[in-house]
């Protein structure tokens, strides 16, 4: 999620002329190519727009030159609606807030292993015991506070969207 990828190619179907790029943050969109249908050639799209976040508008109201005539017919099925988008995404460095949350999780596990991960030792007053640890793993756990911080920072998706076309 946090590694930078340059010039990745995604083939996707547009939803009402818009293509949502799945990996974020999107750094750059370099090309949009319409995939030909029924023997038509693949053609670079002229006039596409990127919203600067994660949506590419492949179809605009402006006239497009040199597209196959069959794409302009009234039959909606004749337009392929599939595009190849080349774009760069990801971060050069892992964000500091993510590093802080992971470090806090590791520190909690090392200083006070949880029962969920298997207690390897415990001291209560003068009484102390320790297990041999074979077959017992210590789990690194994410707290509700950690999840809330990730939600607030926008790292965890909250909802998705589907488009249904009625004929």
N, C-alpha and C positions, 0 to 999 in steps of 0.2 A: 504494500500500500504506500510506503513512503519512499521507495526507490524510484529514481528518475528514469523514464524510458523516452528515448527520442525517436520520432518518426515511426510510431506504431501504426499499423493499418487495421482498421476496423471495417468489416462489411456488415451493414445494417439496413433494415427497412425503415424508411421515414414514416413517421406518424403525423399526418396532416402537414407534410413538408418539413417537419422538424426531426432531427436526429439528436438523441440525448447520448452524450459520450459517458461511458460508465466509469472510467478511472478519473479521479480528481486528486489534486488540482490540475486542470488543463492549463498548460503553459502556452501552447501555440497550435494552430490548425494551419497546415500548409497546403492541403489540396482536398478537393471533393470531386469524385468521378462517378458519373451515373453509369450503372451496370446495364448494358444492353440486353434486350429480351428478343427472343425469336430471330436471332441472327444479326440483330443490330449491333454496331460496335459500341464499346465502352467509350464514353465521351467525357472530357473534363467539363465540369459545371462552371459557368461563368456567372458571377453575381451572387454567389453564396455568401451568407453572413454568419459570423460567430458572435454570440452574445457576450464573450469575454469570460464566461463561466463554464458551462457544459452543454450548451445547445447550439447546433449548427442548423441554420435555415437554408435548406437546399433549393427550395422553390420560392421564387419571389414573383411579384406582379410585373416586374420589368420584362420586356421582350428578350427572349433567348434566341440567339442565332446559331444555325448549324445543328439543330437537334433533329432527329428523325421525325418526319411528318406524322407517323402513326402515334407518336407520343402526344400530339395535340388533338387527336380525335376525341369525340364525346365519350367513347367507351373507356371508363376508368381503369379497366383491367389491362388495356393496351399500354399504359404507362407502367414501367417496371417498379418504380418506387424504391429500388435498392441502390445503395451508394457505398462507395469505398472512401472512407475518410482517413487521411493521414494526419496524425497529430502527436504532440509530445505532452507528457503528463508526469506527475510525481514531484517530489521535493528532493532537493539536493542533500538535505540533512533531515534527520528525524526531528520533529518539532520538540522544543524544550519541555512543553507541558506533558507530552507523551513520555519522554525520558524520566520526568519527575514522578509520574504515576507508576511506571514500571519499577523504578528504584524503590519507591515506597512499598510496593507489593513484595519485592525481594527482601527488603529490610524487615518487614513484618514477619515473613516466613523464617528468616534466619534468627531473629531475636525471640520469637514466640511461636513455634510451630503449632498449627491448629490440630484439633482432634480429627478434622476431616482429612488431613493429610497423614495422620498417624502420629501419635505422640511418641517421641523417642526417649524422652526423659522428663522428670518432673520432681520438684522439691517443694514440700509443704512442711514448714517448720523443721524439726529434726529428721523427718522422714524423707527419704530420697530413693528413687528407683530409676532404672534405665533399661530399655529393651535393646535387643541385639540389632534391630533395624533391618533384618533380612526380610525382603518382601514388603517392607513398609516404605512408602514414598511420602515425602512431605510435599503437599500441594501448595502452589502459589495461588492465592485466592484474590479475586477482585471484589472489593466491597461495594456497597450501594453508593457510597460517597465517590469512589473511583468512577463508577458508571455515570453518575450525575455530572462529574467534571467532563467526561468524554462527551456526554450529551450536550452540555452547555457550550463546549468548544466546537461542536458540529462534526465530530468524528464518527458518530454512530448514526446511520440512517434511521429516520423516524417513520417514513411512509414510502410507498411505491405507487405507481400509477399505471393503469392499463387502459388502452383505448379500444373500444369495441365499435366496429363499423357495421351499421345496419343497412341492409339493401332493401 
